[in-house]
Amino acid sequence: MQFILFIAIFFSLGFNALAMPVVAPNRLQGRSFKVERVKRNDHVAHGPTALRKAYRKFGIDTTTLNGVDVSDFQPFETQHPAPKSAQAAAGKSDQTGVVDATSVDGDVEFVSPVNIGGQTLDMNFDSGSADMWVLSSRLPKSLRSNREVYDPSESSTFEDLKDSTFRIAYGDSSYASGGVGKDAVSIGGVKVTEQTFGLPTDISQTFADDTKSNGLLGLGFSSINTIKPESQKTFFDNVADSLDEPVFTVRLLSNGVGEYEFGTIDKTKYSGTLVNVSVDSSNGFWEFSSAQYAIGGGAFHTITQAPSAIADTGTSLMMVSPEVAEAYYQQVDGAIFANNANGYIFPCTSSLPTLSVAIGSAYSATIPGSLMNWSEVGTNTTTGETVCYGGVQSSGSSTMAIYGDVFLKALFVVFDQRGPSLGFASPA
């Protein structure tokens, strides 16, 4: 069986890499840029919040999750200090295209400065969606208080896309909807002169309360863009032909520091050989086969409910098929699925095993146990122990697993339009 090779293959990086596609000869040279992600130390990570965001993003039915109410579990009160402003972060940009991405709420989401029509705003980069939308002055004042917003009237290059609309809706009935416009959008010095994006005139209270971000920049496939009557291209699709290579890479470190880099694959950022796996883009995601798992270096088992996964920079946790999550936490002393914590919790003193998951049909990736402890989340009022929240959680009713930052931090990942494919290696 191919997967017998898994344990020794991935993190020893004894790979047999697939050939990389040839760069088109007419592609412009010297075009690449990167977006740095820098962890802020003044935020407390809140796992239940991160999981709820992922569930509503993908419309996952949480009634399929069978847990218990833990009477002696007392959650910590969350804190939400104000993030660094986009203008301050943008001040670090230069001709090399380096800009900051700042984590908020303890890595629950990351924000990066994006320049739209000369106005710089904090936005999320998300490989799990394909829409760009930004909060603007067209929102009622009650929905944009205490935040910076984009003002189309202040841009000489803005243009309405008449008769076009967009609506983003999530599983918990949160939404953003409104008209559509286009303007010059610049990230790291690389500009799309007429990038199309949504301009909400109505948002749910969920988005109104999230004052850390002013919108979203989707990096999924344009086929799932929601603008009507005609879907539009993502920023990445629009700039891909002007880049050295039609790729972006993700390198995150366990301390929250990392970067996105567009247009080039920096070989100094990973060690060993880069392994490529095919992507099925038919659902609009960076989706690949991930049909087996192993815990703590043990034998591999078949995944039945969600045998494929997507690589998603817009999700904080690693959300695996329910049978994988259940099997994993059976190996963690004191672990339990707690309804009142919205996921698996365990005593912080418990040892966490590694989790290996299939990458395509011939490789595996091993996520160290140190990344599985997402955060301290509360206390056990009976024993006085501090309780922690798992970085691995169940994907619930979803037919695909969602491999977010917990997974990505263990790897150097290449998102490649050619194929399309994903490349994986151990980060340098």
C-alpha positions as CSV (number, residue, x, y, z in Angstrom):
1,M,0.0,0.0,0.0
2,Q,1.4,3.4,-1.0
3,F,0.8,4.9,2.4
4,I,3.3,2.6,4.1
5,L,5.8,5.1,2.8
6,F,4.2,8.0,4.5
7,I,5.9,8.2,7.8
8,A,9.4,8.2,6.5
9,I,8.7,10.4,3.5
10,F,7.2,13.8,4.3
11,F,9.2,15.5,7.0
12,S,12.4,13.7,6.2
13,L,11.6,15.2,2.8
14,G,12.9,12.2,0.9
15,F,10.4,13.2,-1.8
16,N,10.4,12.4,-5.5
17,A,9.1,15.7,-6.7
18,L,6.8,16.0,-9.7
19,A,8.1,18.2,-12.5
20,M,7.2,21.9,-12.3
21,P,5.4,23.3,-15.4
22,V,7.5,25.5,-17.7
23,V,7.1,29.3,-17.3
24,A,5.4,30.8,-20.4
25,P,8.1,32.7,-22.4
26,N,6.0,35.8,-22.8
27,R,5.5,36.3,-19.1
28,L,6.8,39.6,-17.8
29,Q,9.9,39.2,-15.7
30,G,10.9,40.9,-12.5
31,R,7.4,41.0,-11.1
32,S,6.8,39.6,-7.6
33,F,5.8,40.9,-4.3
34,K,5.3,39.6,-0.8
35,V,2.9,40.3,2.1
36,E,4.4,39.7,5.6
37,R,2.3,38.3,8.4
38,V,3.4,39.4,11.9
39,K,1.8,38.1,15.0
40,R,0.7,40.6,17.6
41,N,1.4,39.7,21.2
42,D,-1.4,41.7,22.8
43,H,-4.2,39.4,21.8
44,V,-5.6,36.3,23.4
45,A,-6.4,33.5,20.9
46,H,-10.0,32.4,21.2
47,G,-10.5,28.9,19.6
48,P,-14.3,28.8,19.8
49,T,-14.5,32.1,17.9
50,A,-12.2,30.8,15.2
51,L,-14.2,27.7,14.8
52,R,-17.6,29.5,14.6
53,K,-16.2,31.8,11.9
54,A,-15.1,28.7,9.9
55,Y,-18.5,27.0,10.3
56,R,-20.4,30.0,9.1
57,K,-18.0,30.6,6.2
58,F,-18.7,27.1,4.8
59,G,-22.3,26.7,6.0
60,I,-21.5,23.7,8.2
61,D,-24.3,22.3,10.2
62,T,-23.1,22.1,13.8
63,T,-26.1,20.0,14.9
64,T,-24.2,17.0,13.6
65,L,-21.6,17.4,16.4
66,N,-22.4,15.3,19.5
67,G,-20.8,16.7,22.6
68,V,-21.7,17.3,26.3
69,D,-22.1,20.4,28.4
70,V,-19.2,20.4,30.8
71,S,-20.5,21.8,34.1
72,D,-17.1,22.5,35.7
73,F,-15.7,24.3,32.6
74,Q,-15.4,28.0,33.1
75,P,-14.3,29.9,29.9
76,F,-12.0,32.9,30.0
77,E,-13.5,36.2,29.1
78,T,-12.1,37.3,25.7
79,Q,-10.3,40.6,25.1
80,H,-10.3,42.6,21.9
81,P,-7.7,45.3,21.8
82,A,-7.5,47.6,18.8
83,P,-5.2,46.4,16.0
84,K,-2.4,48.5,14.4
85,S,-3.9,50.7,11.6
86,A,-3.5,49.9,8.0
87,Q,-1.9,53.3,7.4
88,A,0.9,52.5,9.9
89,A,1.5,49.1,8.3
90,A,1.4,50.5,4.8
91,G,4.2,52.9,5.7
92,K,6.6,50.0,5.7
93,S,5.9,49.3,2.0
94,D,8.6,50.0,-0.5
95,Q,9.5,49.1,-4.1
96,T,10.3,45.5,-3.1
97,G,6.6,45.0,-2.3
98,V,6.8,44.2,1.4
99,V,3.8,45.0,3.5
100,D,2.7,43.8,6.9
101,A,-0.1,41.4,7.7
102,T,-1.2,41.8,11.3
103,S,-3.0,39.1,13.3
104,V,-5.9,40.1,15.4
105,D,-7.7,38.3,18.2
106,G,-4.7,35.9,18.6
107,D,-4.5,34.7,15.0
108,V,-8.3,34.3,14.7
109,E,-7.8,36.4,11.5
110,F,-5.0,38.2,9.8
111,V,-5.3,41.6,8.2
112,S,-3.1,43.3,5.5
113,P,-3.1,46.8,4.1
114,V,-4.6,47.0,0.6
115,N,-4.7,50.3,-1.3
116,I,-7.9,51.0,-3.2
117,G,-8.1,54.2,-5.1
118,G,-5.4,55.8,-3.0
119,Q,-7.0,54.7,0.3
120,T,-5.3,52.1,2.5
121,L,-7.5,49.7,4.4
122,D,-7.0,46.5,6.5
123,M,-8.4,43.4,4.7
124,N,-8.3,39.6,5.1
125,F,-6.5,37.5,2.5
126,D,-8.5,34.3,2.0
127,S,-7.7,31.4,-0.3
128,G,-11.0,29.8,0.6
129,S,-13.2,32.3,-1.3
130,A,-13.1,34.3,-4.5
131,D,-14.7,37.6,-3.8
132,M,-13.2,41.0,-3.0
133,W,-15.5,43.3,-1.0
134,V,-14.8,46.3,1.1
135,L,-16.8,48.2,3.6
136,S,-17.5,51.7,2.4
137,S,-19.2,55.1,3.0
138,R,-22.3,53.6,1.3
139,L,-23.1,51.7,4.4
140,P,-25.5,53.3,6.9
141,K,-23.6,55.2,9.5
142,S,-24.8,52.9,12.2
143,L,-23.0,50.0,10.5
144,R,-19.7,51.7,10.0
145,S,-19.1,53.5,13.3
146,N,-15.6,53.4,14.9
147,R,-13.9,52.2,11.8
148,E,-12.2,53.3,8.6
149,V,-14.1,52.7,5.4
150,Y,-13.4,53.2,1.7
151,D,-15.0,56.3,0.2
152,P,-15.7,56.0,-3.6
153,S,-16.2,59.7,-3.9
154,E,-12.6,60.3,-2.8
155,S,-11.2,58.3,-5.6
156,S,-10.7,59.8,-9.1
157,T,-10.4,56.3,-10.6
158,F,-13.6,54.7,-9.1
159,E,-16.3,53.6,-11.4
160,D,-19.7,51.9,-10.6
161,L,-20.4,48.6,-12.3
162,K,-24.0,49.4,-13.1
163,D,-26.7,46.7,-12.6
164,S,-24.3,44.4,-10.9
165,T,-24.8,43.1,-7.3
166,F,-23.1,40.8,-4.9
167,R,-24.3,38.9,-1.8
168,I,-22.2,36.8,0.6
169,A,-24.2,34.7,2.9
170,Y,-23.0,32.3,5.6
171,G,-24.5,29.3,7.5
172,D,-25.4,31.4,10.6
173,S,-27.4,33.9,8.4
174,S,-24.6,36.5,8.5
175,Y,-24.3,38.3,5.2
176,A,-22.9,41.3,3.2
177,S,-24.7,42.6,0.1
178,G,-24.9,45.5,-2.1
179,G,-23.6,47.0,-5.4
180,V,-20.4,46.6,-7.3
181,G,-17.6,49.0,-8.4
182,K,-14.1,48.9,-9.8
183,D,-11.0,50.9,-8.9
184,A,-7.2,50.7,-8.9
185,V,-6.2,48.2,-6.3
186,S,-2.5,47.9,-5.3
187,I,-0.8,45.4,-3.0
188,G,2.9,45.6,-2.4
189,G,3.3,47.9,-5.4
190,V,1.6,45.6,-7.9
191,K,-1.5,47.2,-9.3
192,V,-4.7,46.2,-11.0
193,T,-6.1,49.3,-12.6
194,E,-9.7,48.1,-12.8
195,Q,-10.3,45.6,-10.0
196,T,-13.9,44.7,-9.4
197,F,-15.2,44.4,-5.9
198,G,-18.4,44.5,-3.8
199,L,-19.5,47.6,-2.0
200,P,-22.0,46.5,0.7
201,T,-25.0,48.7,1.5
202,D,-26.1,46.2,4.1
203,I,-24.2,43.9,6.4
204,S,-25.2,41.6,9.3
205,Q,-24.3,42.7,12.8
206,T,-21.6,40.1,12.8
207,F,-19.6,42.0,10.3
208,A,-20.5,45.4,11.8
209,D,-19.0,44.2,15.1
210,D,-15.8,43.0,13.5
211,T,-14.0,46.3,13.5
212,K,-10.6,44.7,12.9
213,S,-11.1,44.2,9.2
214,N,-12.7,46.3,6.5
215,G,-13.2,43.6,3.9
216,L,-11.9,40.5,2.2
217,L,-9.6,39.7,-0.7
218,G,-10.4,36.2,-2.1
219,L,-7.6,34.1,-3.5
220,G,-9.8,31.1,-4.5
221,F,-10.7,30.3,-8.1
222,S,-12.8,32.9,-9.9
223,S,-15.4,30.3,-10.8
224,I,-17.0,30.9,-7.3
225,N,-17.0,34.6,-7.5
226,T,-20.6,35.7,-6.4
227,I,-21.0,39.0,-8.4
228,K,-24.1,38.9,-10.6
229,P,-25.1,38.9,-13.4
230,E,-21.6,38.2,-14.4
231,S,-18.9,36.9,-12.1
232,Q,-15.6,38.7,-11.9
233,K,-11.9,37.8,-11.7
234,T,-10.0,37.8,-8.4
235,F,-7.1,40.1,-7.8
236,F,-4.7,37.1,-8.2
237,D,-6.2,36.1,-11.5
238,N,-5.9,39.6,-12.8
239,V,-2.2,40.0,-11.8
240,A,-1.1,36.4,-12.6
241,D,-0.1,37.1,-16.2
242,S,2.2,39.9,-15.2
243,L,4.0,37.9,-12.6
244,D,7.2,35.9,-13.1
245,E,5.2,32.8,-12.3
246,P,1.4,32.5,-11.7
247,V,1.9,31.4,-8.1
248,F,1.6,32.6,-4.5
249,T,3.4,30.9,-1.6
250,V,2.5,30.7,2.1
251,R,5.1,30.4,4.8
252,L,3.8,30.7,8.4
253,L,5.8,30.0,11.5
254,S,4.5,28.7,14.8
255,N,5.2,32.1,16.4
256,G,2.8,33.8,14.0
257,V,5.5,35.4,11.8
258,G,5.3,34.6,8.1
259,E,4.5,35.9,4.7
260,Y,2.6,35.5,1.5
261,E,4.8,35.9,-1.7
262,F,3.3,36.3,-5.1
263,G,5.0,35.6,-8.4
264,T,8.0,33.6,-7.3
265,I,9.0,30.4,-5.4
266,D,11.8,31.4,-3.0
267,K,14.0,28.2,-2.6
268,T,15.6,29.7,0.5
269,K,12.2,29.5,2.3
270,Y,12.0,25.7,2.3
271,S,14.3,22.7,2.8
272,G,14.4,19.5,0.8
273,T,12.4,18.9,-2.3
274,L,9.1,20.5,-3.2
275,V,6.3,17.9,-3.7
276,N,3.5,18.8,-6.1
277,V,-0.1,17.4,-5.9
278,S,-2.9,17.9,-8.3
279,V,-5.7,20.3,-7.3
280,D,-9.4,19.7,-8.2
281,S,-10.7,23.3,-8.8
282,S,-14.2,22.2,-9.8
283,N,-15.6,23.5,-6.6
284,G,-13.6,26.7,-6.7
285,F,-11.2,25.7,-3.9
286,W,-7.6,24.7,-3.7
287,E,-8.8,21.1,-3.1
288,F,-6.7,18.0,-3.0
289,S,-7.1,14.3,-2.0
290,S,-6.4,13.6,1.7
291,A,-7.9,10.2,2.2
292,Q,-5.9,8.7,5.1
293,Y,-4.6,9.7,8.5
294,A,-2.3,8.4,11.3
295,I,-1.9,9.5,14.9
296,G,1.4,9.6,16.7
297,G,3.3,7.7,14.1
298,G,0.9,4.8,14.1
299,A,-0.8,3.0,11.2
300,F,-2.7,4.9,8.5
301,H,-6.5,4.6,8.4
302,T,-8.9,5.5,5.6
303,I,-11.0,8.7,5.9
304,T,-14.6,8.1,5.0
305,Q,-16.7,11.3,5.4
306,A,-14.3,14.0,4.1
307,P,-11.5,12.3,2.1
308,S,-10.5,15.6,0.4
309,A,-9.3,18.8,1.9
310,I,-8.8,22.4,0.9
311,A,-5.8,24.6,1.8
312,D,-7.4,27.7,3.3
313,T,-5.5,30.8,4.5
314,G,-8.8,32.3,5.7
315,T,-9.3,29.6,8.4
316,S,-7.3,29.6,11.6
317,L,-7.8,25.9,12.7
318,M,-7.3,22.6,11.1
319,M,-10.8,21.1,10.6
320,V,-10.6,17.4,9.9
321,S,-13.2,14.7,9.1
322,P,-15.2,13.9,12.3
323,E,-13.7,10.4,12.6
324,V,-10.2,11.8,12.5
325,A,-11.0,14.4,15.2
326,E,-12.6,11.8,17.4
327,A,-9.7,9.3,17.0
328,Y,-7.1,12.0,17.7
329,Y,-8.6,13.2,21.0
330,Q,-9.1,9.6,22.1
331,Q,-5.3,9.7,22.4
332,V,-5.3,12.9,24.5
333,D,-5.7,12.5,28.3
334,G,-8.8,14.2,29.6
335,A,-10.0,15.5,26.2
336,I,-13.7,15.9,25.6
337,F,-16.0,17.5,23.0
338,A,-17.7,20.3,25.0
339,N,-20.8,21.9,23.6
340,N,-20.2,25.0,25.8
341,A,-16.7,25.3,24.4
342,N,-17.8,24.7,20.8
343,G,-15.2,22.0,20.3
344,Y,-12.6,19.7,21.8
345,I,-10.9,20.8,25.0
346,F,-8.4,19.1,27.3
347,P,-6.2,19.8,30.3
348,C,-3.3,22.0,29.2
349,T,-0.9,19.6,30.9
350,S,-1.9,16.8,28.5
351,S,0.6,15.6,25.9
352,L,-0.6,16.0,22.3
353,P,0.5,13.4,19.6
354,T,1.4,14.2,16.0
355,L,-1.2,14.0,13.3
356,S,-0.2,12.8,9.8
357,V,-2.6,13.3,6.8
358,A,-2.4,12.1,3.2
359,I,-1.2,14.7,0.6
360,G,-2.4,13.4,-2.7
361,S,-1.9,9.6,-3.3
362,A,1.7,9.1,-2.4
363,Y,2.8,11.5,0.3
364,S,1.8,12.6,3.8
365,A,2.3,15.7,6.0
366,T,2.9,15.4,9.8
367,I,1.7,18.2,12.0
368,P,3.5,18.3,15.3
369,G,1.6,18.1,18.6
370,S,3.0,21.5,19.6
371,L,0.7,23.1,16.9
372,M,-2.4,21.3,18.2
373,N,-2.6,23.3,21.4
374,W,-4.4,26.4,20.0
375,S,-4.9,28.4,23.3
376,E,-5.8,28.4,26.9
377,V,-9.6,28.7,26.9
378,G,-10.8,28.4,30.5
379,T,-10.4,26.6,33.8
380,N,-11.7,23.4,35.4
381,T,-13.5,24.8,38.5
382,T,-13.3,21.4,40.3
383,T,-9.6,20.7,39.8
384,G,-8.3,24.3,39.2
385,E,-6.5,23.1,36.0
386,T,-6.2,25.4,33.1
387,V,-8.2,24.0,30.1
388,C,-6.9,24.3,26.5
389,Y,-8.6,24.4,23.1
390,G,-7.6,22.1,20.3
391,G,-6.1,23.4,17.1
392,V,-7.6,20.4,15.4
393,Q,-11.4,20.3,15.3
394,S,-14.2,18.5,13.5
395,S,-15.3,19.6,10.1
396,G,-18.8,18.6,11.1
397,S,-21.3,18.0,8.2
398,S,-18.8,19.2,5.6
399,T,-17.8,16.7,2.9
400,M,-14.3,18.2,2.7
401,A,-11.7,18.9,5.4
402,I,-10.5,22.5,5.8
403,Y,-6.8,22.7,6.5
404,G,-6.2,26.2,7.8
405,D,-3.3,27.9,9.6
406,V,-2.6,25.0,12.1
407,F,-1.8,22.9,9.0
408,L,-0.1,25.6,7.0
409,K,2.3,26.5,9.9
410,A,3.9,23.0,9.5
411,L,4.7,23.5,5.8
412,F,5.9,25.8,3.0
413,V,3.0,25.8,0.5
414,V,2.9,26.8,-3.1
415,F,-0.5,27.7,-4.7
416,D,0.1,27.3,-8.5
417,Q,-2.4,28.1,-11.2
418,R,-0.5,25.9,-13.6
419,G,-2.2,22.5,-13.4
420,P,-3.5,23.7,-11.0
421,S,-1.4,22.3,-8.2
422,L,-0.2,22.7,-4.7
423,G,3.4,22.3,-3.7
424,F,4.5,21.2,-0.2
425,A,7.8,21.2,1.6
426,S,9.3,21.6,5.0
427,P,9.8,25.3,5.8
428,A,13.5,26.4,6.2
